């Protein structure tokens, strides 16, 4: 049945090629002096030395046949002699079949062995591309750019749900608008020394950031009565560049722009110490860039008290009074800045407090969460954690694959896929809280979660931009660019997180249908939660992309606003995740926008969102998936009919605004949906910023070298005719310049030798005509006196015209040869005494008796081969 195998079994078992090579290599260099058989070979069946350890301790340990025996011959020696030949042949056949998987040439290191040494034809789990998370011990520390200073303290915050709703701030109209003083009149109490800005670019990273001693940037207190606040932001996700004390309890704050850029200031997260309980402090951020903000609609900053967390288990809460968002009028002609000011009273003396734009969720928080998932034996059965890639700084971008094991390959292939991602914009931490809520639900043991895992394969990238999250950027990666504008990029090394995500989805589409793609974001100018999608042009699936958002609005009526959704595909958003995935073939491709503020709907009207509200939306995404894929299509069709009615109302509204009355029955579905909807009020960074920062620097250097090369570049080759004309022009120009210089110096009448361009009074022959200098009329002489620099084009035209007149008056004996080839007949050449002789003189000299004439070469047009 297996003739090749039978031949191999009759021969001595071959050693493992790798171990044989290493044995010879180590023996050659003297690192290994024992016999080859002193260690068990990987080709040895494991049950022969596991169950017989005596063979390793026997006196024949160096003999090869003891360690690597022929298994079939070994069993033959143990057979009783009373067995018949038929039984022996049957046993031999069974033995050969059992040795099929343990043959050295068929051996696979992926096969599993049970406790009895028997081979189980089941493959091991694939290894991770990189080391994931250790089951015990410290986590992988975040890697920072080498320019960033990082303090050694570990910042950790507790989760807390406020017992009462946190309402929006209601403006009174009497809010103070403080004037910007600046460091000229104030005192700088905190300032980062080295901050990479535009013009620089990311080079390398290390754990802990910048080498050397970390300096204390805060001011030094003069004693216990000194009430100056101590600021700090050099921790994970922190952002504060400078603090200026302008009054006893008033501070002006400057945020750090995204690294290697000069823009994007929105996210802030910093620490203050040495607080006073009964004082009212005022903080003013002076360099915000967005003209509109939720702070104008009542949003409050977040504050965290360390003493309250330790003593009362109170976490982040909304605080602040006299909140005002206004334009900074001291821009000095630069881009306009906007200010955010608020007042606050700290709850304790000598407290450590934090302020933030939204609830922080750091890279370390994500690693701790994933570590708990990896160490959970139940969740590890249906959640596989892999490394998608590494970021520019070398931080791991994690990929989770969540699905229940399938019973058959057909069942596994029939599953559809759902792709979710978050934190492509590092300053939108609310996206991470929605992602955490989704993961909590899908990894739970609830019946709905088990059902979802049975019918779907979930691919989850919980943090797409870990570098930006670590350094505290608002929008960009360490390439200095917005990653959500580069999903079409081919620059794998510059945008690895985006490139590998798109490539992963591309491979997934080749395996199975991707039902839904959703990228979680945050929104800074609109309340509630909503989706941005893509209008479908296929009439077969008309309005189908709006069904999932409508269902989600019904499942979360107090958080999700369907009327805020938009499905227009703008050209400036072609590089975003939702548009690129939609063009790759995913019909339901969305960007989920979660407000930094709160809700204006239902029971949560005019209240801020908490972390529990954001996580609950992740749960409701799962519920909506079940409704969306319900085999009973009643809900789906009901939503589709409702969408048609809503669209028809919207069309009537548009026509009424335009002052037109149109009957739409029968043809209203043919109207383009993009004409009805307005543009999405998304981010201000709608367009791509071009190349990443480091490639932009290389491009600038190449352009400099290119300009220098153009200056040094030789003139292109010319034809023979072009060379002759250029030679004649240059010679005539030299003649005119010499004449002009001679006349100005007054040397024309005092020259001892006849000048090359003067008239010889003793000779009236054609040679005198030939050497006659060009004359200028009176108007030209006046122009020359007024301006010593004549127009070269006019001078050249004048000289060429006069040269032409002279050549027409020349005698045949003195006519220059203009033939394309030099004549080889000496009879056709001028006399030998008139032949030009190029010497060190400026011009060739012709001698005729005692008279010496300078022969100007412009009249002898030489041709070159």
HUWOJO-V855223 format. One record per residue. N is the residue number from 1. RES is the residue in three letters. PSI is psi in radians with two decimals (none if undefined). Layout:
N_RES_PSI + N_RES_PSI
//
This chain:
1_UNK_-0.73 + 2_UNK_1.40 + 3_UNK_-0.66 + 4_UNK_-0.73 + 5_UNK_-0.68 + 6_UNK_-0.66 + 7_UNK_-0.70 + 8_UNK_-0.66 + 9_UNK_-0.46 + 10_UNK_-0.36 + 11_UNK_2.97 + 12_UNK_2.46 + 13_UNK_2.29 + 14_UNK_2.61 + 15_UNK_2.86 + 16_UNK_2.25 + 17_UNK_-0.72 + 18_UNK_-0.78 + 19_UNK_-0.57 + 20_UNK_-0.71 + 21_UNK_-0.78 + 22_UNK_-0.62 + 23_UNK_-0.84 + 24_UNK_-0.70 + 25_UNK_-0.82 + 26_UNK_-0.63 + 27_UNK_-0.66 + 28_UNK_-0.70 + 29_UNK_0.07 + 30_UNK_0.29 + 31_UNK_-0.22 + 32_UNK_2.06 + 33_UNK_-0.05 + 34_UNK_2.95 + 35_UNK_2.72 + 36_UNK_-0.55 + 37_UNK_0.06 + 38_UNK_-0.23 + 39_UNK_2.54 + 40_UNK_2.32 + 41_UNK_2.59 + 42_UNK_-0.32 + 43_UNK_-0.15 + 44_UNK_2.26 + 45_UNK_2.29 + 46_UNK_-0.52 + 47_UNK_-0.21 + 48_UNK_-0.49 + 49_UNK_-0.31 + 50_UNK_-0.79 + 51_UNK_-0.12 + 52_UNK_1.19 + 53_UNK_-0.22 + 54_UNK_-0.45 + 55_UNK_-0.44 + 56_UNK_-0.29 + 57_UNK_-0.08 + 58_UNK_2.95 + 59_UNK_-0.37 + 60_UNK_0.68 + 61_UNK_-0.43 + 62_UNK_-0.08 + 63_UNK_2.34 + 64_UNK_-0.64 + 65_UNK_-0.29 + 66_UNK_-0.62 + 67_UNK_-0.61 + 68_UNK_1.25 + 69_UNK_2.89 + 70_UNK_1.97 + 71_UNK_-0.67 + 72_UNK_-0.75 + 73_UNK_-0.60 + 74_UNK_-0.73 + 75_UNK_-0.56 + 76_UNK_-0.61 + 77_UNK_-0.44 + 78_UNK_-0.15 + 79_UNK_2.45 + 80_UNK_2.56 + 81_UNK_-0.27 + 82_UNK_-0.17 + 83_UNK_2.47 + 84_UNK_2.88 + 85_UNK_-0.58 + 86_UNK_-0.80 + 87_UNK_-0.68 + 88_UNK_-0.70 + 89_UNK_-0.68 + 90_UNK_-0.77 + 91_UNK_-0.68 + 92_UNK_-0.69 + 93_UNK_-0.75 + 94_UNK_-0.71 + 95_UNK_-0.71 + 96_UNK_-0.66 + 97_UNK_-0.66 + 98_UNK_-0.38 + 99_UNK_0.05 + 100_UNK_-0.75 + 101_UNK_-0.28 + 102_UNK_0.16 + 103_UNK_2.44 + 104_UNK_-0.53 + 105_UNK_-0.31 + 106_UNK_0.09 + 107_UNK_2.42 + 108_UNK_2.34 + 109_UNK_-0.10 + 110_UNK_-0.18 + 111_UNK_2.49 + 112_UNK_2.56 + 113_UNK_2.43 + 114_UNK_-3.08 + 115_UNK_-0.32 + 116_UNK_0.13 + 117_UNK_0.08 + 118_UNK_2.54 + 119_UNK_2.23 + 120_UNK_1.99 + 121_UNK_1.13 + 122_UNK_2.30 + 123_UNK_2.63 + 124_UNK_2.90 + 125_UNK_2.48 + 126_UNK_2.53 + 127_UNK_2.69 + 128_UNK_2.61 + 129_UNK_-0.64 + 130_UNK_2.85 + 131_UNK_2.24 + 132_UNK_-1.78 + 133_UNK_2.28 + 134_UNK_2.50 + 135_UNK_-0.40 + 136_UNK_2.71 + 137_UNK_-3.10 + 138_UNK_2.70 + 139_UNK_2.91 + 140_UNK_2.10 + 141_UNK_2.51 + 142_UNK_2.55 + 143_UNK_2.31 + 144_UNK_2.70 + 145_UNK_2.58 + 146_UNK_-0.16 + 147_UNK_-0.27 + 148_UNK_2.26 + 149_UNK_2.44 + 150_UNK_2.24 + 151_UNK_2.78 + 152_UNK_-0.11 + 153_UNK_2.54 + 154_UNK_2.07 + 155_UNK_2.15 + 156_UNK_2.43 + 157_UNK_2.56 + 158_UNK_2.72 + 159_UNK_2.44 + 160_UNK_2.45 + 161_UNK_2.07 + 162_UNK_2.38 + 163_UNK_-0.45 + 164_UNK_2.65 + 165_UNK_2.49 + 166_UNK_1.80 + 167_UNK_2.76 + 168_UNK_2.72 + 169_UNK_2.32 + 170_UNK_1.92 + 171_UNK_2.50 + 172_UNK_-0.29 + 173_UNK_-0.16 + 174_UNK_0.29 + 175_UNK_2.39 + 176_UNK_2.45 + 177_UNK_1.62 + 178_UNK_2.50 + 179_UNK_2.55 + 180_UNK_2.12 + 181_UNK_-0.85 + 182_UNK_3.06 + 183_UNK_-0.17 + 184_UNK_-0.68 + 185_UNK_-0.27 + 186_UNK_-2.99 + 187_UNK_2.17 + 188_UNK_2.06 + 189_UNK_-0.15 + 190_UNK_2.32 + 191_UNK_2.26 + 192_UNK_2.39 + 193_UNK_-1.01 + 194_UNK_1.96 + 195_UNK_2.01 + 196_UNK_2.17 + 197_UNK_-2.87 + 198_UNK_2.45 + 199_UNK_-0.55 + 200_UNK_3.01 + 201_UNK_2.79 + 202_UNK_2.33 + 203_UNK_-0.88 + 204_UNK_2.99 + 205_UNK_2.91 + 206_UNK_2.77 + 207_UNK_2.22 + 208_UNK_-0.06 + 209_UNK_-2.36 + 210_UNK_2.44 + 211_UNK_2.82 + 212_UNK_-3.04 + 213_UNK_2.33 + 214_UNK_2.04 + 215_UNK_2.69 + 216_UNK_1.91 + 217_UNK_-0.32 + 218_UNK_2.79 + 219_UNK_2.74 + 220_UNK_2.18 + 221_UNK_2.43 + 222_UNK_-0.16 + 223_UNK_-3.12 + 224_UNK_-0.37 + 225_UNK_-0.17 + 226_UNK_2.10 + 227_UNK_0.35 + 228_UNK_2.40 + 229_UNK_2.53 + 230_UNK_2.02 + 231_UNK_2.66 + 232_UNK_2.42 + 233_UNK_0.17 + 234_UNK_0.94 + 235_UNK_3.08 + 236_UNK_2.21 + 237_UNK_0.09 + 238_UNK_2.61 + 239_UNK_1.84 + 240_UNK_2.18 + 241_UNK_-0.71 + 242_UNK_2.54 + 243_UNK_2.24 + 244_UNK_2.21 + 245_UNK_2.00 + 246_UNK_-0.21 + 247_UNK_3.13 + 248_UNK_-0.77 + 249_UNK_0.53 + 250_UNK_2.32 + 251_UNK_2.44 + 252_UNK_2.26 + 253_UNK_2.44 + 254_UNK_2.18 + 255_UNK_2.65 + 256_UNK_2.33 + 257_UNK_2.90 + 258_UNK_2.47 + 259_UNK_2.40 + 260_UNK_0.39 + 261_UNK_3.07 + 262_UNK_0.46 + 263_UNK_-3.03 + 264_UNK_1.44 + 265_UNK_1.86 + 266_UNK_-0.84 + 267_UNK_2.29 + 268_UNK_2.57 + 269_UNK_1.89 + 270_UNK_2.96 + 271_UNK_2.52 + 272_UNK_2.53 + 273_UNK_2.97 + 274_UNK_0.85 + 275_UNK_2.83 + 276_UNK_2.37 + 277_UNK_-0.81 + 278_UNK_0.05 + 279_UNK_2.65 + 280_UNK_2.00 + 281_UNK_2.63 + 282_UNK_2.25 + 283_UNK_2.38 + 284_UNK_2.01 + 285_UNK_2.18 + 286_UNK_-0.07 + 287_UNK_0.70 + 288_UNK_2.68 + 289_UNK_-0.34 + 290_UNK_2.29 + 291_UNK_-0.39 + 292_UNK_2.58 + 293_UNK_2.70 + 294_UNK_-0.24 + 295_UNK_-0.38 + 296_UNK_-0.23 + 297_UNK_0.20 + 298_UNK_0.09 + 299_UNK_2.47 + 300_UNK_2.62 + 301_UNK_2.87 + 302_UNK_2.46 + 303_UNK_2.56 + 304_UNK_2.16 + 305_UNK_2.19 + 306_UNK_-0.66 + 307_UNK_-0.71 + 308_UNK_-0.64 + 309_UNK_-0.68 + 310_UNK_-0.63 + 311_UNK_-0.65 + 312_UNK_0.04 + 313_UNK_0.73 + 314_UNK_2.29 + 315_UNK_-2.44 + 316_UNK_2.45 + 317_UNK_2.72 + 318_UNK_2.19 + 319_UNK_2.82 + 320_UNK_2.55 + 321_UNK_2.92 + 322_UNK_0.84 + 323_UNK_2.26 + 324_UNK_2.34 + 325_UNK_2.11 + 326_UNK_2.93 + 327_UNK_2.41 + 328_UNK_2.04 + 329_UNK_0.00 + 330_UNK_0.84 + 331_UNK_-0.34 + 332_UNK_0.58 + 333_UNK_-0.05 + 334_UNK_-2.94 + 335_UNK_2.50 + 336_UNK_2.40 + 337_UNK_2.76 + 338_UNK_2.66 + 339_UNK_2.57 + 340_UNK_2.14 + 341_UNK_2.54 + 342_UNK_2.78 + 343_UNK_2.72 + 344_UNK_2.64 + 345_UNK_2.15 + 346_UNK_2.56 + 347_UNK_-0.33 + 348_UNK_2.73 + 349_UNK_2.61 + 350_UNK_0.76 + 351_UNK_2.82 + 352_UNK_2.06 + 353_UNK_2.74 + 354_UNK_2.57 + 355_UNK_2.52 + 356_UNK_2.71 + 357_UNK_-0.63 + 358_UNK_2.99 + 359_UNK_2.04 + 360_UNK_2.52 + 361_UNK_1.81 + 362_UNK_3.03 + 363_UNK_-0.64 + 364_UNK_-0.65 + 365_UNK_-0.73 + 366_UNK_-0.74 + 367_UNK_-0.70 + 368_UNK_-0.70 + 369_UNK_-0.80 + 370_UNK_-0.53 + 371_UNK_-0.69 + 372_UNK_-0.60 + 373_UNK_-0.73 + 374_UNK_-0.55 + 375_UNK_-0.06 + 376_UNK_1.96 + 377_UNK_-0.50 + 378_UNK_-0.86 + 379_UNK_-0.54 + 380_UNK_-0.29 + 381_UNK_-0.53 + 382_UNK_0.08 + 383_UNK_1.97 + 384_UNK_2.20 + 385_UNK_2.20 + 386_UNK_2.92 + 387_UNK_2.03 + 388_UNK_-0.82 + 389_UNK_-3.03 + 390_UNK_2.53 + 391_UNK_-3.11 + 392_UNK_-0.68 + 393_UNK_-0.07 + 394_UNK_0.18 + 395_UNK_2.53 + 396_UNK_2.32 + 397_UNK_1.99 + 398_UNK_2.56 + 399_UNK_2.22 + 400_UNK_2.30 + 401_UNK_2.02 + 402_UNK_2.04 + 403_UNK_2.66 + 404_UNK_2.56 + 405_UNK_2.43 + 406_UNK_2.62 + 407_UNK_-0.53 + 408_UNK_2.74 + 409_UNK_-0.57 + 410_UNK_-0.68 + 411_UNK_-0.67 + 412_UNK_-0.69 + 413_UNK_-0.40 + 414_UNK_-0.20 + 415_UNK_2.40 + 416_UNK_2.86 + 417_UNK_2.64 + 418_UNK_2.24 + 419_UNK_2.21 + 420_UNK_2.53 + 421_UNK_2.86 + 422_UNK_2.88 + 423_UNK_0.67 + 424_UNK_-0.49 + 425_UNK_1.95 + 426_UNK_-0.47 + 427_UNK_-0.06 + 428_UNK_1.23 + 429_UNK_-0.32 + 430_UNK_-0.45 + 431_UNK_-0.61 + 432_UNK_-0.58 + 433_UNK_-0.62 + 434_UNK_-0.71 + 435_UNK_-0.70 + 436_UNK_-0.71 + 437_UNK_-0.68 + 438_UNK_-0.79 + 439_UNK_-0.68 + 440_UNK_-0.70 + 441_UNK_-0.83 + 442_UNK_-0.38 + 443_UNK_0.03 + 444_UNK_3.08 + 445_UNK_0.37 + 446_UNK_2.67 + 447_UNK_-0.67 + 448_UNK_-0.70 + 449_UNK_-0.71 + 450_UNK_-0.66 + 451_UNK_-0.74 + 452_UNK_-0.69 + 453_UNK_-0.42 + 454_UNK_-0.53 + 455_UNK_-0.15 + 456_UNK_2.73 + 457_UNK_2.00 + 458_UNK_2.19 + 459_UNK_2.05 + 460_UNK_2.22 + 461_UNK_1.68 + 462_UNK_-0.37 + 463_UNK_1.77 + 464_UNK_-0.45 + 465_UNK_1.19 + 466_UNK_-0.57 + 467_UNK_-0.80 + 468_UNK_-0.63 + 469_UNK_-0.71 + 470_UNK_-0.81 + 471_UNK_-0.14 + 472_UNK_0.52 + 473_UNK_2.80 + 474_UNK_-0.64 + 475_UNK_-0.48 + 476_UNK_2.89 + 477_UNK_-3.02 + 478_UNK_-0.11 + 479_UNK_-0.09 + 480_UNK_0.39 + 481_UNK_2.71 + 482_UNK_1.97 + 483_UNK_-0.46 + 484_UNK_0.26 + 485_UNK_0.16 + 486_UNK_0.55 + 487_UNK_-0.20 + 488_UNK_0.16 + 489_UNK_2.66 + 490_UNK_0.05 + 491_UNK_1.43 + 492_UNK_-0.66 + 493_UNK_-0.42 + 494_UNK_-0.60 + 495_UNK_1.12 + 496_UNK_-0.67 + 497_UNK_-0.76 + 498_UNK_-0.72 + 499_UNK_-0.79 + 500_UNK_-0.55 + 501_UNK_-0.84 + 502_UNK_-0.69 + 503_UNK_-0.66 + 504_UNK_-0.75 + 505_UNK_-0.61 + 506_UNK_-0.76 + 507_UNK_-0.63 + 508_UNK_-0.67 + 509_UNK_-0.50 + 510_UNK_-0.41 + 511_UNK_-0.70 + 512_UNK_2.97 + 513_UNK_2.35 + 514_UNK_1.94 + 515_UNK_-0.67 + 516_UNK_2.45 + 517_UNK_2.32 + 518_UNK_2.27 + 519_UNK_2.17 + 520_UNK_2.23 + 521_UNK_3.11 + 522_UNK_2.65 + 523_UNK_2.37 + 524_UNK_0.00 + 525_UNK_-0.12 + 526_UNK_2.49 + 527_UNK_2.99 + 528_UNK_-3.08 + 529_UNK_2.44 + 530_UNK_3.03 + 531_UNK_2.56 + 532_UNK_2.24 + 533_UNK_-2.83 + 534_UNK_2.15 + 535_UNK_2.37 + 536_UNK_2.30 + 537_UNK_-0.18 + 538_UNK_2.10 + 539_UNK_-0.36 + 540_UNK_-0.59 + 541_UNK_0.64 + 542_UNK_2.22 + 543_UNK_0.06 + 544_UNK_-0.51 + 545_UNK_-0.20 + 546_UNK_-0.08 + 547_UNK_-0.82 + 548_UNK_-0.81 + 549_UNK_-0.65 + 550_UNK_-0.72 + 551_UNK_-0.69 + 552_UNK_-0.61 + 553_UNK_-0.51 + 554_UNK_-0.56 + 555_UNK_-0.42 + 556_UNK_1.18 + 557_UNK_-0.37 + 558_UNK_0.04 + 559_UNK_-0.68 + 560_UNK_2.30 + 561_UNK_1.96 + 562_UNK_-0.55 + 563_UNK_-0.33 + 564_UNK_-0.13 + 565_UNK_2.69 + 566_UNK_2.50 + 567_UNK_0.36 + 568_UNK_2.36 + 569_UNK_1.88 + 570_UNK_2.64 + 571_UNK_-0.60 + 572_UNK_-0.18 + 573_UNK_0.32 + 574_UNK_-0.44 + 575_UNK_0.07 + 576_UNK_2.84 + 577_UNK_-0.78 + 578_UNK_-0.65 + 579_UNK_-0.72 + 580_UNK_-0.75 + 581_UNK_-0.60 + 582_UNK_-0.72 + 583_UNK_-0.35 + 584_UNK_-0.17 + 585_UNK_0.13 + 586_UNK_1.92 + 587_UNK_-0.80 + 588_UNK_1.43 + 589_UNK_2.12 + 590_UNK_2.73 + 591_UNK_2.07 + 592_UNK_2.09 + 593_UNK_2.08 + 594_UNK_2.29 + 595_UNK_2.65 + 596_UNK_-0.29 + 597_UNK_-1.82 + 598_UNK_-2.62 + 599_UNK_2.61 + 600_UNK_0.39 + 601_UNK_2.53 + 602_UNK_-2.42 + 603_UNK_-0.34 + 604_UNK_0.36 + 605_UNK_2.31 + 606_UNK_0.53 + 607_UNK_2.66 + 608_UNK_2.64 + 609_UNK_2.43 + 610_UNK_3.05 + 611_UNK_-0.55 + 612_UNK_-0.65 + 613_UNK_-0.74 + 614_UNK_-0.73 + 615_UNK_-0.60 + 616_UNK_-0.51 + 617_UNK_-0.59 + 618_UNK_-0.66 + 619_UNK_-0.74 + 620_UNK_-0.40 + 621_UNK_-0.70 + 622_UNK_-0.75 + 623_UNK_-0.72 + 624_UNK_-0.60 + 625_UNK_-0.71 + 626_UNK_-0.73 + 627_UNK_-0.67 + 628_UNK_-0.56 + 629_UNK_0.31 + 630_UNK_2.25 + 631_UNK_-0.53 + 632_UNK_1.91 + 633_UNK_0.28 + 634_UNK_-0.80 + 635_UNK_-0.72 + 636_UNK_-0.81 + 637_UNK_-0.61 + 638_UNK_-0.75 + 639_UNK_-0.63 + 640_UNK_-0.71 + 641_UNK_-0.69 + 642_UNK_-0.64 + 643_UNK_-0.65 + 644_UNK_-0.71 + 645_UNK_-0.75 + 646_UNK_-0.68 + 647_UNK_-0.67 + 648_UNK_-0.69 + 649_UNK_-0.69 + 650_UNK_-0.66 + 651_UNK_-0.76 + 652_UNK_-0.69 + 653_UNK_-0.71 + 654_UNK_-0.76 + 655_UNK_-0.62 + 656_UNK_-0.65 + 657_UNK_-0.55 + 658_UNK_-0.04 + 659_UNK_0.46 + 660_UNK_2.55 + 661_UNK_2.03 + 662_UNK_2.39 + 663_UNK_2.10 + 664_UNK_0.09 + 665_UNK_2.21 + 666_UNK_-0.54 + 667_UNK_0.13 + 668_UNK_-0.45 + 669_UNK_-0.19 + 670_UNK_-0.06 + 671_UNK_2.41 + 672_UNK_2.27 + 673_UNK_-0.48 + 674_UNK_-0.46 + 675_UNK_-0.37 + 676_UNK_-0.72 + 677_UNK_2.61 + 678_UNK_3.01 + 679_UNK_2.63 + 680_UNK_2.35 + 681_UNK_1.18 + 682_UNK_-2.43 + 683_UNK_2.90 + 684_UNK_-0.30 + 685_UNK_1.14 + 686_UNK_-0.57 + 687_UNK_2.75 + 688_UNK_2.56 + 689_UNK_0.11 + 690_UNK_-2.60 + 691_UNK_2.69 + 692_UNK_2.86 + 693_UNK_-0.74 + 694_UNK_-0.61 + 695_UNK_-0.53 + 696_UNK_-0.67 + 697_UNK_-0.71 + 698_UNK_-0.68 + 699_UNK_-0.69 + 700_UNK_-0.75 + 701_UNK_-0.68 + 702_UNK_-0.64 + 703_UNK_-0.67 + 704_UNK_-0.82 + 705_UNK_-0.61 + 706_UNK_-0.71 + 707_UNK_-0.71 + 708_UNK_-0.66 + 709_UNK_-0.66 + 710_UNK_-0.64 + 711_UNK_-0.68 + 712_UNK_-0.07 + 713_UNK_2.39 + 714_UNK_2.72 + 715_UNK_2.58 + 716_UNK_2.73 + 717_UNK_2.49 + 718_UNK_2.82 + 719_UNK_2.96 + 720_UNK_-0.69 + 721_UNK_-0.73 + 722_UNK_-0.66 + 723_UNK_-0.70 + 724_UNK_-0.76 + 725_UNK_-0.74 + 726_UNK_-0.66 + 727_UNK_-0.72 + 728_UNK_-0.73 + 729_UNK_-0.80 + 730_UNK_-0.68 + 731_UNK_-0.74 + 732_UNK_-0.63 + 733_UNK_-0.71 + 734_UNK_-0.68 + 735_UNK_-0.81 + 736_UNK_-0.69 + 737_UNK_-0.74 + 738_UNK_-0.70 + 739_UNK_-0.75 + 740_UNK_-0.72 + 741_UNK_-0.72 + 742_UNK_-0.74 + 743_UNK_-0.69 + 744_UNK_-0.61 + 745_UNK_-0.19 + 746_UNK_0.45 + 747_UNK_0.03 + 748_UNK_-0.62 + 749_UNK_-0.15 + 750_UNK_0.07 + 751_UNK_2.28 + 752_UNK_-0.65 + 753_UNK_2.59 + 754_UNK_2.22 + 755_UNK_2.67 + 756_UNK_-0.41 + 757_UNK_0.07 + 758_UNK_2.86 + 759_UNK_2.33 + 760_UNK_1.96 + 761_UNK_-0.39 + 762_UNK_-0.20 + 763_UNK_2.03 + 764_UNK_0.32 + 765_UNK_-3.10 + 766_UNK_-0.40 + 767_UNK_-0.55 + 768_UNK_-0.70 + 769_UNK_-0.66 + 770_UNK_-0.63 + 771_UNK_0.23 + 772_UNK_2.37 + 773_UNK_2.69 + 774_UNK_2.41 + 775_UNK_2.60 + 776_UNK_2.47 + 777_UNK_3.13 + 778_UNK_-0.68 + 779_UNK_-0.65 + 780_UNK_-0.63 + 781_UNK_-0.67 + 782_UNK_-0.72 + 783_UNK_-0.63 + 784_UNK_-0.62 + 785_UNK_-0.63 + 786_UNK_-0.70 + 787_UNK_2.06 + 788_UNK_-0.27 + 789_UNK_1.79 + 790_UNK_2.80 + 791_UNK_2.12 + 792_UNK_-0.60 + 793_UNK_-0.72 + 794_UNK_-0.74 + 795_UNK_-0.76 + 796_UNK_-0.72 + 797_UNK_-0.73 + 798_UNK_-0.80 + 799_UNK_-0.72 + 800_UNK_-0.69 + 801_UNK_-0.77 + 802_UNK_-0.62 + 803_UNK_-0.67 + 804_UNK_-0.70 + 805_UNK_-0.69 + 806_UNK_-0.76 + 807_UNK_-0.49 + 808_UNK_-0.47 + 809_UNK_-0.07 + 810_UNK_2.68 + 811_UNK_2.76 + 812_UNK_-0.53 + 813_UNK_-0.37 + 814_UNK_0.20 + 815_UNK_2.35 + 816_UNK_2.55 + 817_UNK_2.20 + 818_UNK_0.31 + 819_UNK_2.71 + 820_UNK_-0.51 + 821_UNK_2.58 + 822_UNK_2.38 + 823_UNK_2.39 + 824_UNK_-0.13 + 825_UNK_2.03 + 826_UNK_-0.36 + 827_UNK_-0.44 + 828_UNK_-0.10 + 829_UNK_2.80 + 830_UNK_2.98 + 831_UNK_2.64 + 832_UNK_-0.60 + 833_UNK_-0.28 + 834_UNK_0.03 + 835_UNK_2.29 + 836_UNK_2.36 + 837_UNK_1.88 + 838_UNK_1.99 + 839_UNK_-2.84 + 840_UNK_-0.23 + 841_UNK_2.76 + 842_UNK_-0.64 + 843_UNK_2.71 + 844_UNK_2.52 + 845_UNK_2.29 + 846_UNK_2.28 + 847_UNK_2.25 + 848_UNK_1.75 + 849_UNK_-2.27 + 850_UNK_-0.32 + 851_UNK_2.40 + 852_UNK_2.10 + 853_UNK_2.43 + 854_UNK_2.04 + 855_UNK_2.03 + 856_UNK_2.20 + 857_UNK_-0.21 + 858_UNK_-0.44 + 859_UNK_-0.19 + 860_UNK_1.61 + 861_UNK_1.84 + 862_UNK_2.46 + 863_UNK_2.56 + 864_UNK_2.53 + 865_UNK_none
//
